[in-house]
Amino acid sequence: MGGTLVYRWVLKPVLTVPAGSYEFAAQFNNGTGVRSGAGDGYRVDAQGPGHSASVRGGFAPTR
């Protein structure tokens, strides 16, 4: 996975998450200097009994 950083959250087998809206966050702190996030993106995959969903996207510039 050259150049890829993966965060993975996996529930313990006996736990469930009730239906609803959730916000997950991860942060990458770059060293000093300017870094473009133009090539950065995200992908979220969710699975449950008989259901699955995926969402992908990128990040809009903040400046």
ZADO-708502 format. One record per atom (N, C-alpha, C, CB): residue number from 1; z, y, x; residue in three letters; atom name. Coordinates in nm, 3 decimals, padded with zeros to 5 digits. Atoms other than C-alpha are relative to their C-alpha. Glycine has a CB too. Layout:
% ZADO-708502
{seq NUM; c3 Z; c2 Y; c1 X; type ALA; atom CA}
...
END
This chain:
% ZADO-708502
{seq 1; c3 00.000; c2 -00.119; c1 00.082; type MET; atom N}
{seq 1; c3 00.000; c2 00.000; c1 00.000; type MET; atom CA}
{seq 1; c3 00.000; c2 00.125; c1 00.087; type MET; atom C}
{seq 1; c3 00.120; c2 00.000; c1 -00.094; type MET; atom CB}
{seq 2; c3 00.002; c2 -00.113; c1 -00.091; type GLY; atom N}
{seq 2; c3 -00.089; c2 00.249; c1 00.271; type GLY; atom CA}
{seq 2; c3 00.009; c2 00.134; c1 -00.070; type GLY; atom C}
{seq 2; c3 -00.123; c2 -00.005; c1 00.082; type GLY; atom CB}
{seq 3; c3 -00.014; c2 -00.133; c1 00.057; type GLY; atom N}
{seq 3; c3 00.034; c2 00.594; c1 00.180; type GLY; atom CA}
{seq 3; c3 00.055; c2 00.005; c1 -00.140; type GLY; atom C}
{seq 3; c3 -00.130; c2 00.066; c1 00.002; type GLY; atom CB}
{seq 4; c3 -00.052; c2 00.004; c1 00.137; type THR; atom N}
{seq 4; c3 00.192; c2 00.485; c1 -00.149; type THR; atom CA}
{seq 4; c3 00.151; c2 -00.015; c1 00.002; type THR; atom C}
{seq 4; c3 -00.065; c2 -00.114; c1 -00.079; type THR; atom CB}
{seq 5; c3 -00.144; c2 00.011; c1 00.018; type LEU; atom N}
{seq 5; c3 00.554; c2 00.538; c1 -00.245; type LEU; atom CA}
{seq 5; c3 00.023; c2 -00.051; c1 -00.142; type LEU; atom C}
{seq 5; c3 00.073; c2 00.137; c1 00.025; type LEU; atom CB}
{seq 6; c3 -00.022; c2 00.062; c1 00.131; type VAL; atom N}
{seq 6; c3 00.672; c2 00.315; c1 -00.533; type VAL; atom CA}
{seq 6; c3 00.149; c2 00.002; c1 -00.032; type VAL; atom C}
{seq 6; c3 -00.055; c2 -00.145; c1 -00.004; type VAL; atom CB}
{seq 7; c3 -00.135; c2 00.011; c1 00.054; type TYR; atom N}
{seq 7; c3 00.990; c2 00.358; c1 -00.736; type TYR; atom CA}
{seq 7; c3 -00.010; c2 -00.098; c1 -00.117; type TYR; atom C}
{seq 7; c3 00.058; c2 00.140; c1 -00.046; type TYR; atom CB}
{seq 8; c3 00.005; c2 00.100; c1 00.108; type ARG; atom N}
{seq 8; c3 01.064; c2 00.064; c1 -00.965; type ARG; atom CA}
{seq 8; c3 00.139; c2 -00.013; c1 -00.061; type ARG; atom C}
{seq 8; c3 -00.052; c2 -00.139; c1 00.052; type ARG; atom CB}
{seq 9; c3 -00.124; c2 00.021; c1 00.073; type TRP; atom N}
{seq 9; c3 01.335; c2 00.046; c1 -01.230; type TRP; atom CA}
{seq 9; c3 -00.019; c2 -00.124; c1 -00.086; type TRP; atom C}
{seq 9; c3 00.039; c2 00.126; c1 -00.088; type TRP; atom CB}
{seq 10; c3 00.008; c2 00.125; c1 00.076; type VAL; atom N}
{seq 10; c3 01.398; c2 -00.299; c1 -01.376; type VAL; atom CA}
{seq 10; c3 00.136; c2 -00.024; c1 -00.066; type VAL; atom C}
{seq 10; c3 -00.040; c2 -00.121; c1 00.092; type VAL; atom CB}
{seq 11; c3 -00.125; c2 00.027; c1 00.070; type LEU; atom N}
{seq 11; c3 01.657; c2 -00.374; c1 -01.642; type LEU; atom CA}
{seq 11; c3 00.050; c2 -00.140; c1 00.030; type LEU; atom C}
{seq 11; c3 -00.019; c2 00.017; c1 -00.151; type LEU; atom CB}
{seq 12; c3 -00.058; c2 00.133; c1 -00.012; type LYS; atom N}
{seq 12; c3 01.895; c2 -00.663; c1 -01.600; type LYS; atom CA}
{seq 12; c3 -00.042; c2 -00.080; c1 -00.124; type LYS; atom C}
{seq 12; c3 00.156; c2 00.007; c1 00.014; type LYS; atom CB}
{seq 13; c3 00.054; c2 00.082; c1 00.110; type PRO; atom N}
{seq 13; c3 01.785; c2 -00.957; c1 -01.821; type PRO; atom CA}
{seq 13; c3 00.071; c2 00.017; c1 -00.135; type PRO; atom C}
{seq 13; c3 00.006; c2 -00.142; c1 00.039; type PRO; atom CB}
{seq 14; c3 -00.071; c2 -00.009; c1 00.128; type VAL; atom N}
{seq 14; c3 02.054; c2 -00.903; c1 -02.087; type VAL; atom CA}
{seq 14; c3 -00.002; c2 00.140; c1 -00.060; type VAL; atom C}
{seq 14; c3 00.142; c2 -00.044; c1 00.017; type VAL; atom CB}
{seq 15; c3 -00.002; c2 -00.138; c1 00.048; type LEU; atom N}
{seq 15; c3 02.000; c2 -00.526; c1 -02.124; type LEU; atom CA}
{seq 15; c3 -00.129; c2 00.038; c1 -00.072; type LEU; atom C}
{seq 15; c3 00.023; c2 00.094; c1 00.116; type LEU; atom CB}
{seq 16; c3 00.116; c2 -00.053; c1 00.070; type THR; atom N}
{seq 16; c3 01.765; c2 -00.342; c1 -02.359; type THR; atom CA}
{seq 16; c3 00.012; c2 00.153; c1 -00.004; type THR; atom C}
{seq 16; c3 -00.011; c2 -00.059; c1 -00.145; type THR; atom CB}
{seq 17; c3 00.003; c2 -00.145; c1 00.016; type VAL; atom N}
{seq 17; c3 01.662; c2 00.021; c1 -02.406; type VAL; atom CA}
{seq 17; c3 -00.044; c2 00.027; c1 -00.143; type VAL; atom C}
{seq 17; c3 -00.096; c2 00.069; c1 00.104; type VAL; atom CB}
{seq 18; c3 00.039; c2 -00.030; c1 00.138; type PRO; atom N}
{seq 18; c3 01.661; c2 00.149; c1 -02.764; type PRO; atom CA}
{seq 18; c3 -00.127; c2 00.085; c1 -00.005; type PRO; atom C}
{seq 18; c3 00.115; c2 00.073; c1 -00.072; type PRO; atom CB}
{seq 19; c3 00.121; c2 -00.081; c1 00.019; type ALA; atom N}
{seq 19; c3 01.339; c2 00.303; c1 -02.897; type ALA; atom CA}
{seq 19; c3 00.037; c2 00.147; c1 00.008; type ALA; atom C}
{seq 19; c3 -00.068; c2 -00.032; c1 -00.137; type ALA; atom CB}
{seq 20; c3 -00.025; c2 -00.143; c1 -00.012; type GLY; atom N}
{seq 20; c3 01.314; c2 00.673; c1 -02.817; type GLY; atom CA}
{seq 20; c3 -00.082; c2 00.060; c1 00.110; type GLY; atom C}
{seq 20; c3 00.147; c2 00.026; c1 00.023; type GLY; atom CB}
{seq 21; c3 00.067; c2 -00.071; c1 -00.109; type SER; atom N}
{seq 21; c3 01.193; c2 00.928; c1 -02.566; type SER; atom CA}
{seq 21; c3 00.095; c2 00.006; c1 00.118; type SER; atom C}
{seq 21; c3 -00.043; c2 00.144; c1 -00.044; type SER; atom CB}
{seq 22; c3 -00.081; c2 00.002; c1 -00.121; type TYR; atom N}
{seq 22; c3 01.314; c2 00.908; c1 -02.209; type TYR; atom CA}
{seq 22; c3 -00.070; c2 00.078; c1 00.111; type TYR; atom C}
{seq 22; c3 00.029; c2 -00.144; c1 00.045; type TYR; atom CB}
{seq 23; c3 00.056; c2 -00.072; c1 -00.115; type GLU; atom N}
{seq 23; c3 01.266; c2 01.113; c1 -01.893; type GLU; atom CA}
{seq 23; c3 00.055; c2 -00.063; c1 00.128; type GLU; atom C}
{seq 23; c3 00.036; c2 00.153; c1 -00.007; type GLU; atom CB}
{seq 24; c3 -00.035; c2 00.056; c1 -00.129; type PHE; atom N}
{seq 24; c3 01.265; c2 00.951; c1 -01.550; type PHE; atom CA}
{seq 24; c3 -00.041; c2 00.100; c1 00.107; type PHE; atom C}
{seq 24; c3 -00.067; c2 -00.139; c1 00.022; type PHE; atom CB}
{seq 25; c3 00.032; c2 -00.097; c1 -00.104; type ALA; atom N}
{seq 25; c3 01.268; c2 01.156; c1 -01.234; type ALA; atom CA}
{seq 25; c3 00.016; c2 -00.065; c1 00.138; type ALA; atom C}
{seq 25; c3 00.091; c2 00.124; c1 -00.012; type ALA; atom CB}
{seq 26; c3 -00.009; c2 00.040; c1 -00.141; type ALA; atom N}
{seq 26; c3 01.206; c2 01.092; c1 -00.865; type ALA; atom CA}
{seq 26; c3 -00.041; c2 00.123; c1 00.080; type ALA; atom C}
{seq 26; c3 -00.092; c2 -00.126; c1 00.033; type ALA; atom CB}
{seq 27; c3 00.028; c2 -00.120; c1 -00.080; type GLN; atom N}
{seq 27; c3 01.191; c2 01.348; c1 -00.587; type GLN; atom CA}
{seq 27; c3 -00.036; c2 -00.040; c1 00.142; type GLN; atom C}
{seq 27; c3 00.121; c2 00.095; c1 00.000; type GLN; atom CB}
{seq 28; c3 00.041; c2 00.018; c1 -00.139; type PHE; atom N}
{seq 28; c3 01.013; c2 01.355; c1 -00.253; type PHE; atom CA}
{seq 28; c3 00.017; c2 00.133; c1 00.070; type PHE; atom C}
{seq 28; c3 -00.148; c2 -00.052; c1 00.010; type PHE; atom CB}
{seq 29; c3 -00.019; c2 -00.124; c1 -00.077; type ASN; atom N}
{seq 29; c3 01.126; c2 01.616; c1 -00.001; type ASN; atom CA}
{seq 29; c3 -00.084; c2 -00.007; c1 00.126; type ASN; atom C}
{seq 29; c3 00.150; c2 00.021; c1 00.037; type ASN; atom CB}
{seq 30; c3 00.088; c2 -00.007; c1 -00.116; type ASN; atom N}
{seq 30; c3 00.854; c2 01.700; c1 00.247; type ASN; atom CA}
{seq 30; c3 00.068; c2 00.081; c1 00.110; type ASN; atom C}
{seq 30; c3 -00.138; c2 00.062; c1 -00.037; type ASN; atom CB}
{seq 31; c3 -00.051; c2 -00.080; c1 -00.111; type GLY; atom N}
{seq 31; c3 00.936; c2 01.838; c1 00.590; type GLY; atom CA}
{seq 31; c3 -00.045; c2 00.144; c1 -00.013; type GLY; atom C}
{seq 31; c3 -00.046; c2 -00.057; c1 00.135; type GLY; atom CB}
{seq 32; c3 00.040; c2 -00.140; c1 00.006; type THR; atom N}
{seq 32; c3 00.880; c2 02.203; c1 00.668; type THR; atom CA}
{seq 32; c3 -00.152; c2 00.013; c1 00.001; type THR; atom C}
{seq 32; c3 00.061; c2 00.078; c1 00.118; type THR; atom CB}
{seq 33; c3 00.144; c2 -00.023; c1 00.006; type GLY; atom N}
{seq 33; c3 00.536; c2 02.343; c1 00.604; type GLY; atom CA}
{seq 33; c3 -00.054; c2 -00.024; c1 -00.140; type GLY; atom C}
{seq 33; c3 -00.072; c2 -00.090; c1 00.099; type GLY; atom CB}
{seq 34; c3 00.066; c2 00.011; c1 00.130; type VAL; atom N}
{seq 34; c3 00.290; c2 02.337; c1 00.318; type VAL; atom CA}
{seq 34; c3 -00.059; c2 -00.139; c1 -00.015; type VAL; atom C}
{seq 34; c3 -00.110; c2 00.108; c1 -00.015; type VAL; atom CB}
{seq 35; c3 00.058; c2 00.130; c1 00.032; type ARG; atom N}
{seq 35; c3 00.190; c2 02.011; c1 00.154; type ARG; atom CA}
{seq 35; c3 -00.067; c2 00.008; c1 -00.136; type ARG; atom C}
{seq 35; c3 00.108; c2 -00.112; c1 00.002; type ARG; atom CB}
{seq 36; c3 00.072; c2 00.001; c1 00.126; type SER; atom N}
{seq 36; c3 -00.073; c2 01.975; c1 -00.116; type SER; atom CA}
{seq 36; c3 00.034; c2 -00.126; c1 -00.078; type SER; atom C}
{seq 36; c3 -00.153; c2 00.010; c1 00.024; type SER; atom CB}
{seq 37; c3 -00.024; c2 00.114; c1 00.087; type GLY; atom N}
{seq 37; c3 00.010; c2 01.752; c1 -00.409; type GLY; atom CA}
{seq 37; c3 -00.125; c2 -00.038; c1 -00.078; type GLY; atom C}
{seq 37; c3 00.113; c2 00.030; c1 -00.096; type GLY; atom CB}
{seq 38; c3 00.125; c2 00.022; c1 00.074; type ALA; atom N}
{seq 38; c3 -00.355; c2 01.743; c1 -00.519; type ALA; atom CA}
{seq 38; c3 -00.033; c2 -00.148; c1 -00.017; type ALA; atom C}
{seq 38; c3 -00.115; c2 00.070; c1 00.070; type ALA; atom CB}
{seq 39; c3 00.031; c2 00.143; c1 00.011; type GLY; atom N}
{seq 39; c3 -00.385; c2 01.370; c1 -00.448; type GLY; atom CA}
{seq 39; c3 00.113; c2 -00.083; c1 -00.057; type GLY; atom C}
{seq 39; c3 -00.036; c2 -00.053; c1 00.135; type GLY; atom CB}
{seq 40; c3 -00.115; c2 00.073; c1 00.054; type ASP; atom N}
{seq 40; c3 -00.048; c2 01.278; c1 -00.599; type ASP; atom CA}
{seq 40; c3 -00.022; c2 -00.034; c1 -00.147; type ASP; atom C}
{seq 40; c3 00.129; c2 00.082; c1 00.017; type ASP; atom CB}
{seq 41; c3 00.010; c2 00.039; c1 00.140; type GLY; atom N}
{seq 41; c3 -00.021; c2 01.099; c1 -00.928; type GLY; atom CA}
{seq 41; c3 00.116; c2 -00.090; c1 -00.037; type GLY; atom C}
{seq 41; c3 -00.134; c2 -00.069; c1 -00.027; type GLY; atom CB}
{seq 42; c3 -00.105; c2 00.090; c1 00.047; type TYR; atom N}
{seq 42; c3 00.200; c2 00.876; c1 -01.136; type TYR; atom CA}
{seq 42; c3 -00.059; c2 -00.104; c1 -00.093; type TYR; atom C}
{seq 42; c3 00.112; c2 00.079; c1 -00.070; type TYR; atom CB}
{seq 43; c3 00.036; c2 00.105; c1 00.094; type ARG; atom N}
{seq 43; c3 00.177; c2 00.556; c1 -01.336; type ARG; atom CA}
{seq 43; c3 00.130; c2 -00.060; c1 -00.051; type ARG; atom C}
{seq 43; c3 -00.092; c2 -00.110; c1 00.067; type ARG; atom CB}
{seq 44; c3 -00.117; c2 00.061; c1 00.061; type VAL; atom N}
{seq 44; c3 00.434; c2 00.421; c1 -01.579; type VAL; atom CA}
{seq 44; c3 -00.048; c2 -00.117; c1 -00.084; type VAL; atom C}
{seq 44; c3 00.081; c2 00.103; c1 -00.087; type VAL; atom CB}
{seq 45; c3 00.031; c2 00.120; c1 00.078; type ASP; atom N}
{seq 45; c3 00.413; c2 00.068; c1 -01.716; type ASP; atom CA}
{seq 45; c3 00.129; c2 -00.046; c1 -00.067; type ASP; atom C}
{seq 45; c3 -00.061; c2 -00.113; c1 00.090; type ASP; atom CB}
{seq 46; c3 -00.117; c2 00.049; c1 00.074; type ALA; atom N}
{seq 46; c3 00.652; c2 -00.055; c1 -01.985; type ALA; atom CA}
{seq 46; c3 -00.037; c2 -00.129; c1 -00.070; type ALA; atom C}
{seq 46; c3 00.051; c2 00.106; c1 -00.102; type ALA; atom CB}
{seq 47; c3 00.023; c2 00.128; c1 00.065; type GLN; atom N}
{seq 47; c3 00.685; c2 -00.406; c1 -02.121; type GLN; atom CA}
{seq 47; c3 00.121; c2 -00.038; c1 -00.084; type GLN; atom C}
{seq 47; c3 -00.030; c2 -00.110; c1 00.104; type GLN; atom CB}
{seq 48; c3 -00.106; c2 00.052; c1 00.086; type GLY; atom N}
{seq 48; c3 00.886; c2 -00.558; c1 -02.401; type GLY; atom CA}
{seq 48; c3 -00.054; c2 -00.121; c1 -00.074; type GLY; atom C}
{seq 48; c3 00.051; c2 00.108; c1 -00.100; type GLY; atom CB}
{seq 49; c3 00.046; c2 00.118; c1 00.074; type PRO; atom N}
{seq 49; c3 00.870; c2 -00.863; c1 -02.624; type PRO; atom CA}
{seq 49; c3 -00.117; c2 00.034; c1 -00.093; type PRO; atom C}
{seq 49; c3 00.115; c2 -00.061; c1 -00.082; type PRO; atom CB}
{seq 50; c3 00.118; c2 -00.023; c1 00.083; type GLY; atom N}
{seq 50; c3 00.518; c2 -00.852; c1 -02.767; type GLY; atom CA}
{seq 50; c3 -00.062; c2 00.138; c1 00.011; type GLY; atom C}
{seq 50; c3 00.034; c2 -00.025; c1 -00.140; type GLY; atom CB}
{seq 51; c3 00.051; c2 -00.137; c1 -00.012; type HIS; atom N}
{seq 51; c3 00.452; c2 -00.492; c1 -02.655; type HIS; atom CA}
{seq 51; c3 -00.012; c2 00.039; c1 00.147; type HIS; atom C}
{seq 51; c3 00.090; c2 00.099; c1 -00.075; type HIS; atom CB}
{seq 52; c3 00.010; c2 -00.059; c1 -00.133; type SER; atom N}
{seq 52; c3 00.333; c2 -00.308; c1 -02.346; type SER; atom CA}
{seq 52; c3 -00.068; c2 00.136; c1 -00.014; type SER; atom C}
{seq 52; c3 -00.078; c2 -00.093; c1 00.099; type SER; atom CB}
{seq 53; c3 00.061; c2 -00.133; c1 00.001; type ALA; atom N}
{seq 53; c3 00.229; c2 00.047; c1 -02.265; type ALA; atom CA}
{seq 53; c3 -00.014; c2 00.048; c1 00.143; type ALA; atom C}
{seq 53; c3 00.084; c2 00.101; c1 -00.084; type ALA; atom CB}
{seq 54; c3 00.023; c2 -00.058; c1 -00.133; type SER; atom N}
{seq 54; c3 00.091; c2 00.237; c1 -01.965; type SER; atom CA}
{seq 54; c3 -00.038; c2 00.146; c1 -00.017; type SER; atom C}
{seq 54; c3 -00.112; c2 -00.077; c1 00.077; type SER; atom CB}
{seq 55; c3 00.033; c2 -00.142; c1 -00.002; type VAL; atom N}
{seq 55; c3 00.065; c2 00.607; c1 -01.887; type VAL; atom CA}
{seq 55; c3 -00.029; c2 00.036; c1 00.145; type VAL; atom C}
{seq 55; c3 00.115; c2 00.089; c1 -00.061; type VAL; atom CB}
{seq 56; c3 00.037; c2 -00.044; c1 -00.135; type ARG; atom N}
{seq 56; c3 -00.106; c2 00.766; c1 -01.583; type ARG; atom CA}
{seq 56; c3 -00.033; c2 00.148; c1 -00.004; type ARG; atom C}
{seq 56; c3 -00.119; c2 -00.081; c1 00.056; type ARG; atom CB}
{seq 57; c3 00.037; c2 -00.141; c1 -00.005; type GLY; atom N}
{seq 57; c3 -00.163; c2 01.119; c1 -01.469; type GLY; atom CA}
{seq 57; c3 00.015; c2 00.058; c1 00.138; type GLY; atom C}
{seq 57; c3 00.082; c2 00.079; c1 -00.097; type GLY; atom CB}
{seq 58; c3 -00.013; c2 -00.073; c1 -00.125; type GLY; atom N}
{seq 58; c3 -00.156; c2 01.378; c1 -01.197; type GLY; atom CA}
{seq 58; c3 00.094; c2 00.117; c1 -00.021; type GLY; atom C}
{seq 58; c3 -00.136; c2 00.049; c1 00.051; type GLY; atom CB}
{seq 59; c3 -00.090; c2 -00.113; c1 00.006; type PHE; atom N}
{seq 59; c3 00.036; c2 01.694; c1 -01.124; type PHE; atom CA}
{seq 59; c3 -00.077; c2 00.130; c1 00.013; type PHE; atom C}
{seq 59; c3 00.107; c2 -00.011; c1 00.110; type PHE; atom CB}
{seq 60; c3 00.066; c2 -00.130; c1 -00.005; type ALA; atom N}
{seq 60; c3 -00.079; c2 02.046; c1 -01.196; type ALA; atom CA}
{seq 60; c3 00.065; c2 00.085; c1 00.109; type ALA; atom C}
{seq 60; c3 00.008; c2 00.072; c1 -00.138; type ALA; atom CB}
{seq 61; c3 -00.057; c2 -00.088; c1 -00.103; type PRO; atom N}
{seq 61; c3 -00.035; c2 02.300; c1 -00.915; type PRO; atom CA}
{seq 61; c3 00.103; c2 00.093; c1 -00.060; type PRO; atom C}
{seq 61; c3 -00.110; c2 00.082; c1 00.069; type PRO; atom CB}
{seq 62; c3 -00.103; c2 -00.092; c1 00.049; type THR; atom N}
{seq 62; c3 00.276; c2 02.516; c1 -00.949; type THR; atom CA}
{seq 62; c3 -00.023; c2 00.141; c1 00.047; type THR; atom C}
{seq 62; c3 00.137; c2 -00.046; c1 00.045; type THR; atom CB}
{seq 63; c3 00.029; c2 -00.134; c1 -00.050; type ARG; atom N}
{seq 63; c3 00.125; c2 02.815; c1 -00.767; type ARG; atom CA}
{seq 63; c3 -00.139; c2 00.040; c1 -00.035; type ARG; atom C}
{seq 63; c3 00.020; c2 00.008; c1 00.149; type ARG; atom CB}
END
